[in-house]
Amino acid sequence: MPVNRNAFLRYFVLDECFRNKNILFTKKDLSEKLENLVGYKVSERQLGEDIRFIWSELFKANNEHEVFEANLRKGNRKAFRYLDTQRSCIPHLIYTPKTIDTLRSAFETLQLLEGIPQFEWLRDSLINLEGSINSLTTKEPPIVELEHVSYADPDYAKKLHQFFDFIRQRRVVVVEYQNYGGELQVITFHPYFLKQYNGRWFVFGYNEEEDKEDWNLSVDDRIKSIKESTKEYRPCGIDWKEYFEDIIGVTKYRNKEAEEIILHFFDRTANYIKSKPIHGSQKDKWLGNGTLEVKIKAIPNYELERLILGYGKFVKVIAPEHLKNAIAEQHKAAYELYLS
């Protein structure tokens, strides 16, 4: 049965709540969640109809009467959770012949963009989409899956879309967030750019309080609120493609220049780094005995250190000396942890 956009959004939110293993939701909780995420108040009657509709879709799909856990309570109120939290009603709502045809049409349009530099990021997604469409039309098990990232913050997608819209509309926002020290801070923020690194999204922009144009914030549960401001938007003066060319990750220190960094990788890790460069500037050569010498031109930062440390004994920093010493000190400190 086809559903309209508003109904689909409600079903999507409810489905996520019913699949949550850690939090129980009563009708009151569900109403508040819906109002917060879909942007309008849902009547008790509508909520009841939505729950019955979801039950009927899963009942028809699985031929099981028990869709929700029985006699589940939160305090003195009835709570809702799927008996099997791996199930979802969403596929049964969207994978109709009509929606599959729409997906296939969209896929064919997106394929036209392959090879265009601005759309290189589409390649992996297109493979995943093609695999999903194939699975839906042939009823065969999936043959491709991209890495799935789980987020502790259930509202991260909403926050991400908010920042996307504020950037596109050139709006100033007031952000209340909790710093890593646990203190609440409020900033006036002009969002410019969204970047994903290591499965996490970051928003870059001008922080009025810090007077910093490339200030960034991780889009996660530390963000407590995002409110639109009436202040005039300050245009961005940064070329973001150029900005990220000489770093790994998202941390760029002021007044630091890119340096030649020389690393030696060993054994199978060397082959891996040869096939998957760590930076766009990478130049490498084999030295013999399974050692790959890698040279990159980058600004040493937190993310580069984490990357090097992640390869453990299979990489050695040759230059610069200050980076070599920093990595050695961290290995020493880690070793001493195991002596106590």
C-alpha positions in Angstrom: 0.0 0.0 0.0 1.5 3.4 -1.0 1.9 5.9 1.8 2.3 9.7 1.7 5.4 11.5 2.9 4.1 12.6 6.3 2.9 9.1 7.1 6.1 7.6 6.0 8.1 9.9 8.3 5.9 8.9 11.2 6.3 5.2 10.5 10.1 5.7 10.1 10.4 7.4 13.5 8.1 4.8 15.2 10.0 1.9 13.6 13.3 3.2 15.0 11.8 3.5 18.5 10.3 0.0 18.3 13.7 -1.4 17.3 15.6 0.2 20.2 16.9 -2.4 22.5 18.0 0.0 25.2 15.1 2.5 25.6 11.4 1.7 26.2 8.8 4.0 24.7 5.3 4.6 26.0 2.6 6.3 23.9 3.5 9.6 25.6 7.2 9.1 24.7 6.3 8.2 21.2 4.2 11.4 20.8 7.0 13.6 22.1 9.5 11.9 19.8 7.2 12.3 16.8 6.6 16.0 17.5 10.3 16.6 17.9 11.4 14.9 14.7 8.5 15.3 12.3 7.8 18.9 13.4 4.1 18.7 14.3 1.9 17.3 17.1 0.4 13.8 16.4 -2.9 13.1 17.9 -3.4 10.1 20.2 -5.9 8.7 17.7 -3.4 9.0 14.8 -0.7 7.4 16.9 -2.9 4.5 17.6 -3.7 4.1 13.9 0.0 4.3 13.0 0.9 1.5 15.6 -2.0 -0.7 14.2 -0.8 -0.1 10.7 2.8 -1.1 11.5 1.5 -4.2 13.3 -0.6 -5.1 10.2 2.3 -4.6 7.8 4.7 -6.9 9.8 1.9 -9.4 10.5 1.2 -9.7 6.7 4.9 -9.9 5.9 5.8 -12.5 8.5 2.5 -14.2 9.2 3.2 -13.8 13.0 0.6 -12.5 15.4 3.1 -11.5 18.0 4.8 -8.4 16.6 5.4 -6.5 19.9 6.7 -7.8 23.2 3.8 -8.8 25.4 3.1 -7.1 28.8 6.0 -4.6 28.4 5.7 -1.8 31.0 7.6 1.4 31.7 6.4 2.4 35.2 2.7 2.0 35.1 2.3 2.6 31.4 2.3 0.2 28.5 5.5 0.3 26.4 6.3 -0.9 22.9 9.2 -2.8 21.4 9.4 -5.3 18.6 9.6 -8.9 19.7 12.4 -9.2 17.1 14.4 -5.9 17.1 16.1 -6.9 13.8 12.8 -6.6 11.9 11.6 -3.4 10.4 8.3 -2.3 8.7 10.1 0.1 6.4 11.1 -2.3 3.6 7.5 -3.5 3.3 6.4 0.1 2.8 8.9 1.2 0.2 9.8 -1.9 -1.8 6.8 -2.0 -4.0 7.0 -2.4 -7.8 6.5 1.3 -8.2 9.2 2.4 -5.8 11.6 -0.2 -7.3 11.0 1.3 -10.8 11.7 4.7 -9.3 14.9 3.5 -7.7 16.1 2.0 -11.0 15.3 5.2 -12.8 17.2 7.3 -10.2 20.1 4.8 -10.4 20.3 5.1 -14.2 20.4 8.9 -13.9 23.1 8.8 -11.3 25.2 6.5 -13.4 25.5 9.4 -15.9 27.5 11.3 -13.3 30.2 8.6 -12.9 33.6 9.8 -14.0 32.9 13.4 -13.3 35.4 14.6 -10.7 32.8 16.3 -8.5 30.9 13.1 -8.2 33.7 10.5 -7.5 32.1 9.9 -4.1 29.1 8.3 -5.8 31.0 5.3 -7.0 30.7 3.1 -3.9 27.2 4.2 -3.3 26.1 3.3 -6.8 27.6 -0.2 -6.3 25.6 -0.5 -3.1 22.4 0.8 -4.7 22.7 -1.5 -7.7 23.2 -4.5 -5.4 20.1 -3.4 -3.3 17.9 -3.1 -6.5 19.2 -6.5 -7.7 18.3 -8.1 -4.4 14.8 -6.6 -4.4 14.0 -7.6 -8.0 15.4 -11.1 -7.9 14.5 -11.9 -4.2 18.1 -13.2 -3.9 20.2 -12.4 -0.8 22.2 -9.2 -0.9 25.6 -9.4 -2.7 27.1 -6.1 -1.5 27.1 -4.1 1.7 28.8 -0.8 2.6 30.2 -0.2 6.0 27.4 0.8 8.4 28.3 3.3 11.1 26.3 3.3 14.3 25.8 6.6 16.1 25.2 7.0 19.9 23.0 10.1 19.1 19.6 9.0 17.8 19.1 12.6 16.5 22.3 12.9 14.5 20.6 12.6 11.2 18.2 15.5 12.1 21.2 17.7 13.2 23.1 16.8 10.0 20.2 17.8 7.8 19.7 21.0 9.8 23.3 22.1 9.2 23.0 21.2 5.5 19.9 23.4 5.2 21.5 26.3 7.2 24.6 26.2 5.0 22.5 26.1 1.8 20.2 28.9 3.0 23.2 30.9 4.5 21.7 31.2 8.0 23.4 32.0 11.3 22.7 29.6 14.2 23.2 29.6 17.9 24.6 26.3 19.0 24.6 25.0 22.6 27.0 22.1 23.0 29.0 20.3 25.6 32.8 20.5 25.2 35.0 17.5 26.0 35.5 18.8 29.5 31.8 18.5 30.2 31.0 22.2 30.2 28.1 23.7 28.3 29.0 26.4 25.8 26.9 28.6 23.6 28.3 30.0 20.3 27.0 32.0 17.4 28.0 30.0 14.4 28.0 30.6 10.6 28.1 27.1 9.1 30.0 26.7 5.8 31.0 23.1 5.1 30.2 19.5 6.1 32.9 16.9 6.0 32.8 13.2 6.9 35.9 11.6 8.3 36.3 8.1 9.8 32.5 7.6 9.9 31.9 10.9 11.8 30.4 14.1 10.4 31.9 17.5 11.2 30.5 21.0 10.4 33.0 23.8 9.7 32.2 27.5 10.0 32.8 30.9 11.6 32.7 30.9 15.4 32.0 34.5 16.5 33.2 34.0 20.0 36.5 32.5 18.9 36.8 34.7 15.8 37.8 31.6 13.9 36.6 30.9 10.4 37.5 27.2 10.2 36.2 26.2 13.6 34.6 22.8 13.6 32.2 20.7 15.6 31.4 17.0 15.5 27.8 16.4 14.7 26.9 14.2 17.7 25.1 14.1 21.0 27.3 16.8 22.5 25.2 19.3 20.5 22.3 20.0 22.8 20.4 22.5 20.7 20.6 24.4 17.3 18.5 27.6 16.9 18.3 29.9 14.0 19.6 33.5 14.6 18.5 36.7 12.9 22.2 37.9 12.6 23.6 38.6 9.1 25.5 35.7 7.6 29.2 36.2 7.1 30.3 34.8 3.7 32.9 32.1 3.6 36.4 32.9 2.3 37.9 29.4 2.4 38.5 27.1 -0.6 37.6 23.8 1.2 39.1 21.5 -1.4 42.5 23.3 -1.0 42.0 23.5 2.8 42.0 19.7 3.2 44.8 19.0 0.7 47.6 19.1 3.2 46.1 17.3 6.2 44.7 13.9 7.1 41.3 14.2 8.9 39.9 17.5 10.1 42.4 19.1 12.4 44.4 21.9 10.9 46.7 23.9 13.2 47.2 27.6 12.7 50.6 28.8 11.6 51.9 25.3 10.7 53.2 24.4 7.3 53.1 21.1 5.5 56.2 19.0 5.9 57.7 16.0 4.2 56.8 13.0 6.3 58.7 9.7 5.6 57.3 6.4 6.9 58.5 2.9 6.5 55.8 0.2 6.3 56.5 -3.5 6.8 55.2 -7.0 5.8 51.6 -7.2 4.6 50.8 -3.7 5.8 53.2 -2.4 3.2 51.1 -4.1 0.4 48.0 -2.6 1.9 49.4 0.9 2.0 50.6 0.5 -1.6 47.1 -0.4 -2.7 45.3 2.2 -0.5 47.4 5.4 -0.1 47.1 7.3 3.2 47.2 10.7 1.5 46.7 12.3 -1.9 50.4 13.4 -2.0 51.7 9.9 -1.4 54.8 8.8 -3.2 56.3 5.4 -2.4 59.0 2.9 -3.4 60.1 -0.6 -2.3 63.3 -0.7 -0.4 63.6 -4.5 -0.2 62.9 -7.0 2.6 59.2 -6.1 2.2 59.7 -2.5 3.3 57.7 0.2 1.6 59.0 3.8 2.0 56.1 6.3 1.9 56.5 10.1 1.5 53.7 12.5 2.0 53.5 16.3 2.2 51.2 17.1 5.1 50.8 19.0 8.3 51.3 16.6 11.2 48.1 16.5 13.3 46.1 14.4 15.7 44.6 12.3 13.0 47.9 11.5 11.4 49.3 10.4 14.8 46.3 8.2 15.4 46.7 6.6 11.9 50.4 5.9 12.5 49.7 4.4 16.0 47.0 2.2 14.5 49.5 0.3 12.4 51.6 -0.5 15.6 54.8 -2.4 14.9 54.3 -2.4 11.2 55.2 1.2 10.6 58.2 3.4 11.6 58.4 7.2 11.4 61.7 8.2 9.7 61.1 12.0 9.5 60.5 14.6 10.7 62.2 14.1 14.0 59.5 15.8 16.2 56.9 13.4 14.8 59.2 10.4 15.3 59.7 11.4 18.9 56.0 12.0 19.5 55.1 8.5 18.2 57.9 6.9 20.2 56.7 8.6 23.4 53.1 7.3 22.9 54.3 3.8 22.2 56.5 4.0 25.4 53.5 5.2 27.5 51.3 2.4 26.1 54.0 -0.2 26.9 54.2 1.1 30.5 50.4 0.6 30.9 51.0 -3.1 30.5 53.7 -3.2 33.1 51.5 -2.0 35.9 
